[in-house]
Amino acid sequence: MPYEAPTHTVERSLRATTGAKIIAGVDEVGRGAWAGPVTVCAAVTGLRRPPEGLTDSKLLTVKRRSALAETLQKWVTSYALGHASHEEIDDLGMTAALRLAAVRALDALPVRPDAVILDGKHDYLGNPWRVRTVIKGDRSCVAVAAASVIAKVERDKMMAELGSEHAHFGFADNAGYPSPVHKAALEEWGPTPYHRLSWAYLDALPQWRHLKKARSWAEERVPAIEGQLGFDF
């Protein structure tokens, strides 16, 4: 399917209106998964022409995405990854976990960015970061698209490694997201040590519901984000 290539339009706007020189594109992966961490990539690209075919990681085949990630890791000015574990997600809630992972990624960059382009409509970073949110930024902004591809490929690798001891769950294919294989394995075997135990899917598993963790965080105190997925998918 044809798609419009991402541009540096937002980055140029930020440079012109704020004086920012170093701008990082930030994107996450793993928000809607039942298992594993949430992963955030921060990528700095400058204003150079991006590699051909760059777009939102979800629009790419596995083969193309993997090849592009390898190219991007050499092409970007710098990039860094940050993770928040499934335990941190259970303890803190997704919004706080996203912020934790994003700050870890931004802090790991060799030079602190002057501004951040954040994919989506909610600013889960906040002060002291200067943030511009962009809906579908992973399709329209070069730096965010680069971050989305790198984050997706790296988290998929992590989930395949975590799933090597739990073959029934198919983590190498579903990366901890809902799938028929994942659902069937949960019903028969229960959660692995990598599952998010505060997640809604456990409500549909009577034999494993006793494992569900009560949340210590108040959902109404954080902005609405992509919801947790239950068993009806």
N, C-alpha and C positions, 0 to 999 in steps of 0.2 A: 504494500500500500504506500503510495507517495505521501510524503510529509514535508512540511516547510522546515528548512534548516534553521537551527538556533542562531542568534546574532549576539552582538555586543551592545545592543541598544540600551539596555538597562544599566549596564556598566558605564557606558559613556555618559548617560544621564547622571549617575551618581558622581562621576568624576567632575562633571560640569557644575552640579548644584551643591556639592559638599566639599569639593577639593580632595576627595579620597584618591589615593594613588594605588594602594594595594587593596583589591577587592576579592573576597572569597565567595565562591558559589557553594552552597550547602544543601545537601539532600540526604534523606534517610531511607532506610529499607528495613523491613521487619516489623513495622508498626502493627499490622494486622495478623501477625503469625500467632500460633498457639504455643510455640516453643522457640527457644533460643533468644539471643540478644536482639536489641534494636541497634542498628549500626548507622553511623553518620559519617559522611565524607565531606571534608572541606577542601576545595580545589581552587587554586589561583592559576589563571591562564593568561593574564594580560590581554592584549587586543589582537593577538595573532590569529590568522585563519585556522580554524579547527580542522582536525582530520575529517575526511569525507565520510558521510554516513552517521555522524554524531547526532543523537537524539535521545529522548527518554529511553532509559534502559528497558522499560516494559514493552517497547515497540520493536525490540531487536530479538532475533533468534539467539539461542544459547551460544551457538558457534560464533555468530557475528559479534555478540556482546563480549565474549571472552577475548576474541582477537582485538576488538576495539579497546578494551580495558588495558591490554598489554601495550598498545600503541599510546594510549593516553597517559599511562604512568611515566612514559619517557617524554611525552610532549608537553605536559603541563609544567608551569613554572615550579609549582610545589603542590603537594597534597598530603593529607593526613587523615587517619581514620580514628573514630572514637566509638566505643561500645558501652552500652548499659546492659548488664546481665539480666537474665530472667528473674533472678532474686531481687535485683534493684527495681525492676518494673513492678513486681508484686509489692514491694515495700513502699515505693514512692508514687506509683501511678505513672501512666504513660507520658503525660506532659512533662513532669519533672525528670523522668528518665530520658526523654528526648533532649532536654536541655543539658543534662549531665553528659550524654554522649556527644552532643554538639560542642560543648565547651572543651571536652577532652580532645576532640579533633582540632578545634581552632587553636588551643594551647600547644598542640604538637607541631603546628606549622613553624618553619624556621623563622618567619617574620610575622608579627601580629598584624592582621588585616586592619585597614582603616574603616572598612565597611563590609557588610555581609549581604548577599542576595540569598534569601531563604525561600525554598520552594513551598508553595501553599499560601493560605490566607491568614494563618495564625502565627504570630511571633512568639514562639516558645523559648526564644533566647532572652529577650529583654535587655535591660541595662547590665553592664555598661556598653553593650555592643550596639553599633549603629546598623540597623537592620532595614532592608527593603524586602517586603514579602511580595512574591510574584506567583499568582495562580498559574499552574502548569509551567512553572519556570524551568522544569526539567525538559521541556520541549522548546522553549523560546530563548533561553539564556545559555550561552556557551559554557560558562563555568559551572552552572547548576547541572546541565546535561552531563558534563564530564564527571561531576561528583556522583550523579545518579548511576552511571555505568560502573565506575570503580567500586562504589559501595555495594551494588548488587552482586557483582562478581566475587568480591572478597567475602561477603556474608554467605553466599551460596557455598563457597569452599569451606567455610567454617562449619556450616550445617552438615555438609557431607561428611566431614571428619567426626563431628559429634554423633552422627547417625550410624557410624561404622559398627558400633556395638548394639544398635537397635534397628536391625535391618527391616523389621516388619513395618516400621513407621515411614519408610521411604523418604527420609530427610534429604537424600541426594537428589531427589526429583522435586519434592515439594518445599524444601527449605524451611520446614516447620509450619507452613501455611496449611489451611484446611484443604483436604482432598479426600476422596473416597478411601484410599489406602490408609491415610492418617486416621480417619474416623474409625475404620474397622479395627485398626491396631489399638486405638484408645479404648474401644469397647471391650476388647479381649484382654489386653495387657495392662491397661491403666497408664497413667502418665509416666514418662521417663524422668530422670533427674534434671532434664533440661526444659521441662514444661512450665509454663506460667500458671501457677496454681490459684491465682485470683481471677482467672479468665472465665467468661460466661459458658464456655463449652462444657465445663464440669457439671453445670446444672442439669444437663441432659444425660448424665452418666450416674444413675442411682448407686451402682456398685462402687463407684470411686468418689462420690460426692463428699464423703467424709474427709477427703484430702484437701478440699478447697480452703484457701486462706482468706480470712476476713481482711478487708482493706482497712488500712490505718489512715488513708487519705480520703478527703471529701471530694467527690466528683464535681459537686456544684461549685467548688472553689477554683476550678480550672476551666479554660475555654474548651468548647466542644471540638473534638478532633475525630478522625476516622475511628469508628466504633470497633469494639471487640467483636469478632465473628462467633456466633453460636453454631449449633450443629446443623441448622437449616441453611444449607448453601447449595 
